[in-house]
Amino acid sequence: MTTVHPFSDGPARVAAFSEQSKVAVVTGASSGIGLEVTKRLIAKGYRVVANSRKISSATTLHSKDELKLVDGDIGLQKTAQQVVDTALRHFGRIDLLVNNAGVFIPRPFTEYTSEDVENAIRTNLSGFFYLSQLAVKQMRLQKSGHVINISTSFAGQPVGILPAALANLTKGGLESVTRSLAIEFANEGIRFNTIAPGVVDTPMHPAETHDFLKQLSPLKRLADVAEVADLLLYLESAPFLNGEVVHLDGGAHAGKW
Ligand SMILES: NC(=O)c1ccc[n+]([C@@H]2O[C@H](COP(=O)([O-])OP(=O)(O)OC[C@H]3O[C@@H](n4cnc5c(N)ncnc54)[C@H](OP(=O)(O)O)[C@@H]3O)[C@@H](O)[C@H]2O)c1
């Protein structure tokens, strides 16, 4: 693996690490799926830059040699720039970007507020866009990289009792752009894949909603964050998988039950 150093002191900074140690960026890493993915990547030997708006004060992760934390709203271009600068300054490259930060705002279509629209577009779409653009610029220099987005099973399989048009609008966009970027960068060694989970047991869902949410999967249970991380690591290990949206929902995407 060749290290591409945009900073003059890059080689010294990364000297302590093996050239085989990959570098990942994970957004929304203070909680739920992003937290588990970050821990699993570190356990696998990755060096990670982890972001959320308040990741330093969340105290679920602590900065160390192989883990750097960046606070900030990932929907803002300046946060995306800070995240990429941190990765390059400390680790010299970006092999994997996990666009995980996201919001799910279920509401009847006519009741959405302008704040809901702004929040969903900023977090789910701008949060993907600016960071991916900067990370892919770096991956092009390396001639390799992998971008994994986190969508939702509802994007492909809406359910009548839980209307969430803003999730369809934004996460559906992530699923579509996964395919278009997979084609655009196929000859540059950069892959794009998306995980579309059903309902996952994270702080996003209060315990009192679990009985209802379990009914949204044919397997009548929530997914565990470890199952999402397992799938993500599998995608990392499968170089011929590209432009794919993989559902992790106990079969909910397959039809009615
Ligand atoms: N849980 C599910 O059932 C489920 C199902 C399908 C898909 N998903 C998707 O999976 C992803 C993670 O969800 P989760 O369930 O793990 O949620 P979670 O436990 O609520 O965690 C959300 C994470 O995103 C961060 N975040 C929120 N807005 C952000 C922003 N503007 N900029 C940077 N970070 C931001 C939060 O930290 P801060 O508050 O510090 O910013 C937190 O780290 C989301 O994209 C979600 O749509 C979840």
The ligand as a Tripos MOL2 file, in Angstrom:
@<TRIPOS>MOLECULE
LIG
   48    52     1     0     0
SMALL
NO_CHARGES

@<TRIPOS>ATOM
      1 N1        -31.4800    2.7570   14.0260 N.am      1 LIG1
      2 C1        -32.1820    2.3630   12.9710 C.2       1 LIG1
      3 O1        -33.2380    1.6960   13.1010 O.2       1 LIG1
      4 C2        -31.7190    2.6940   11.5890 C.ar      1 LIG1
      5 C3        -32.3200    2.0110   10.5250 C.ar      1 LIG1
      6 C4        -31.9120    2.2920    9.2390 C.ar      1 LIG1
      7 C5        -30.9450    3.2360    9.0240 C.ar      1 LIG1
      8 N2        -30.3800    3.8890   10.0540 N.ar      1 LIG1
      9 C6        -29.3760    4.8900    9.7620 C.3       1 LIG1
     10 O2        -28.1880    4.5650   10.4470 O.3       1 LIG1
     11 C7        -27.4740    5.7510   10.7440 C.3       1 LIG1
     12 C8        -27.0910    5.7600   12.2150 C.3       1 LIG1
     13 O3        -28.2770    5.6750   12.9700 O.3       1 LIG1
     14 P1        -28.2800    5.2100   14.5080 P.3       1 LIG1
     15 O4        -29.5160    4.4440   14.7090 O.co2     1 LIG1
     16 O5        -26.9710    4.6320   14.8760 O.co2     1 LIG1
     17 O6        -28.5020    6.6250   15.2100 O.3       1 LIG1
     18 P2        -28.0570    7.2420   16.6000 P.3       1 LIG1
     19 O7        -27.7310    6.1910   17.5880 O.co2     1 LIG1
     20 O8        -29.1000    8.2560   16.9020 O.co2     1 LIG1
     21 O9        -26.7050    7.9900   16.1890 O.3       1 LIG1
     22 C9        -26.7130    9.0230   15.2720 C.3       1 LIG1
     23 C10       -25.2940    9.5460   15.1720 C.3       1 LIG1
     24 O10       -25.2430   10.5700   14.1750 O.3       1 LIG1
     25 C11       -24.6690   11.7530   14.7730 C.3       1 LIG1
     26 N3        -25.2040   12.8870   14.0290 N.ar      1 LIG1
     27 C12       -26.4940   13.2760   13.9000 C.ar      1 LIG1
     28 N4        -26.5710   14.3740   13.1360 N.ar      1 LIG1
     29 C13       -25.3040   14.6730   12.7570 C.ar      1 LIG1
     30 C14       -24.7280   15.6920   11.9670 C.ar      1 LIG1
     31 N5        -25.4850   16.6540   11.3850 N.pl3     1 LIG1
     32 N6        -23.3810   15.7100   11.8000 N.ar      1 LIG1
     33 C15       -22.6020   14.7630   12.3790 C.ar      1 LIG1
     34 N7        -23.0980   13.7700   13.1390 N.ar      1 LIG1
     35 C16       -24.4290   13.7320   13.3220 C.ar      1 LIG1
     36 C17       -25.0220   11.6600   16.2440 C.3       1 LIG1
     37 O11       -24.1500   12.3220   17.1250 O.3       1 LIG1
     38 P3        -24.2660   13.9020   17.5220 P.3       1 LIG1
     39 O12       -25.5900   14.0890   18.1730 O.co2     1 LIG1
     40 O13       -23.0920   14.1410   18.4340 O.co2     1 LIG1
     41 O14       -24.1170   14.6460   16.2430 O.co2     1 LIG1
     42 C18       -24.8030   10.1580   16.4620 C.3       1 LIG1
     43 O15       -23.4120    9.8820   16.5750 O.3       1 LIG1
     44 C19       -28.3720    6.9140   10.3050 C.3       1 LIG1
     45 O16       -27.9990    7.3520    9.0300 O.3       1 LIG1
     46 C20       -29.7390    6.2870   10.2380 C.3       1 LIG1
     47 O17       -30.6070    6.9400    9.3290 O.3       1 LIG1
     48 C21       -30.7470    3.6370   11.3470 C.ar      1 LIG1
@<TRIPOS>BOND
     1     1     2 1
     2     2     3 2
     3     2     4 1
     4     4     5 ar
     5     4    48 ar
     6     5     6 ar
     7     6     7 ar
     8     7     8 ar
     9     8     9 1
    10     8    48 ar
    11     9    10 1
    12     9    46 1
    13    10    11 1
    14    11    12 1
    15    11    44 1
    16    12    13 1
    17    13    14 1
    18    14    15 2
    19    14    16 1
    20    14    17 1
    21    17    18 1
    22    18    19 2
    23    18    20 1
    24    18    21 1
    25    21    22 1
    26    22    23 1
    27    23    24 1
    28    23    42 1
    29    24    25 1
    30    25    26 1
    31    25    36 1
    32    26    27 ar
    33    26    35 ar
    34    27    28 ar
    35    28    29 ar
    36    29    30 ar
    37    29    35 ar
    38    30    31 1
    39    30    32 ar
    40    32    33 ar
    41    33    34 ar
    42    34    35 ar
    43    36    37 1
    44    36    42 1
    45    37    38 1
    46    38    39 2
    47    38    40 1
    48    38    41 1
    49    42    43 1
    50    44    45 1
    51    44    46 1
    52    46    47 1
@<TRIPOS>SUBSTRUCTURE
     1 LIG1         1 GROUP 0 **** ****
